[in-house]
């Protein structure tokens, strides 16, 4: 396993370094964009922009209800993913059976970047997740939900699906906790077959005033709260291995 983990790290480093030359040697195929779940009666609660201080509270709330969530992590947004505290947070989510995925390195609008810059934003957080928990993510959510053909082609080359959402708690738009709870209540009353929900791990009211209500309301409406992988019926990771040991190269 240790040898596999080393090979994964080397592969990711090479992948990042040679992304541009791949443009001429591989046919670009656009990644699939997922905007909704496909497994009936499932709801996927997803959380962007971490790892952050509220992760433990969110994970514990999910665990207490028998629910699973998906965390789209940045590498260096609200803090460096390689800090001791943030590595512990990533491990906590992963080891408790929640899905970890890419939200790119620094939360830049990918549609404003070049081919090389897009790959740099992608591979650096992929490398971090492989190092910290051994998981090479199969899914990426572009910051702000923004993507263009270049982003889709880069994701396709990297073997990843692009994930958006079909329900927004509006926490990142400044919605109050009551507004977010009302939105969850409304969607539960409408009872679509599935729900792919956008939330943000970095917002205190989401962690402490919305998540527990959303779980209870959706479960009472008959939904199973599952990972993105389960709601799509697809693998969460392209590969998994043992986590690695930090060294001086692990920095932002």
Secondary structure, 3 states (H helix, E strand, C coil): CHHHHHHHHHHHHHHHHCHHHHHHHCCCCCCCEECCCCCCCEEEEEEEEECCCCHHHHHHHHHHCCCCEEEEECCECCCECCCHHHHHHHHHHHHCCCEEEECCCCCCCHHHCCHHHHHHHHHHHHHHHHHHHCEEECEECCHHHCCCHHHHHHHHHCCCEEECCCEECCHHHCCCHHHHHHHHHHHHHHCCCCEEEEEECCCHHHHHHHHHHHHHHHHHCCCEECCHHHHHCCCCEEEECCCCCCCCCCCC
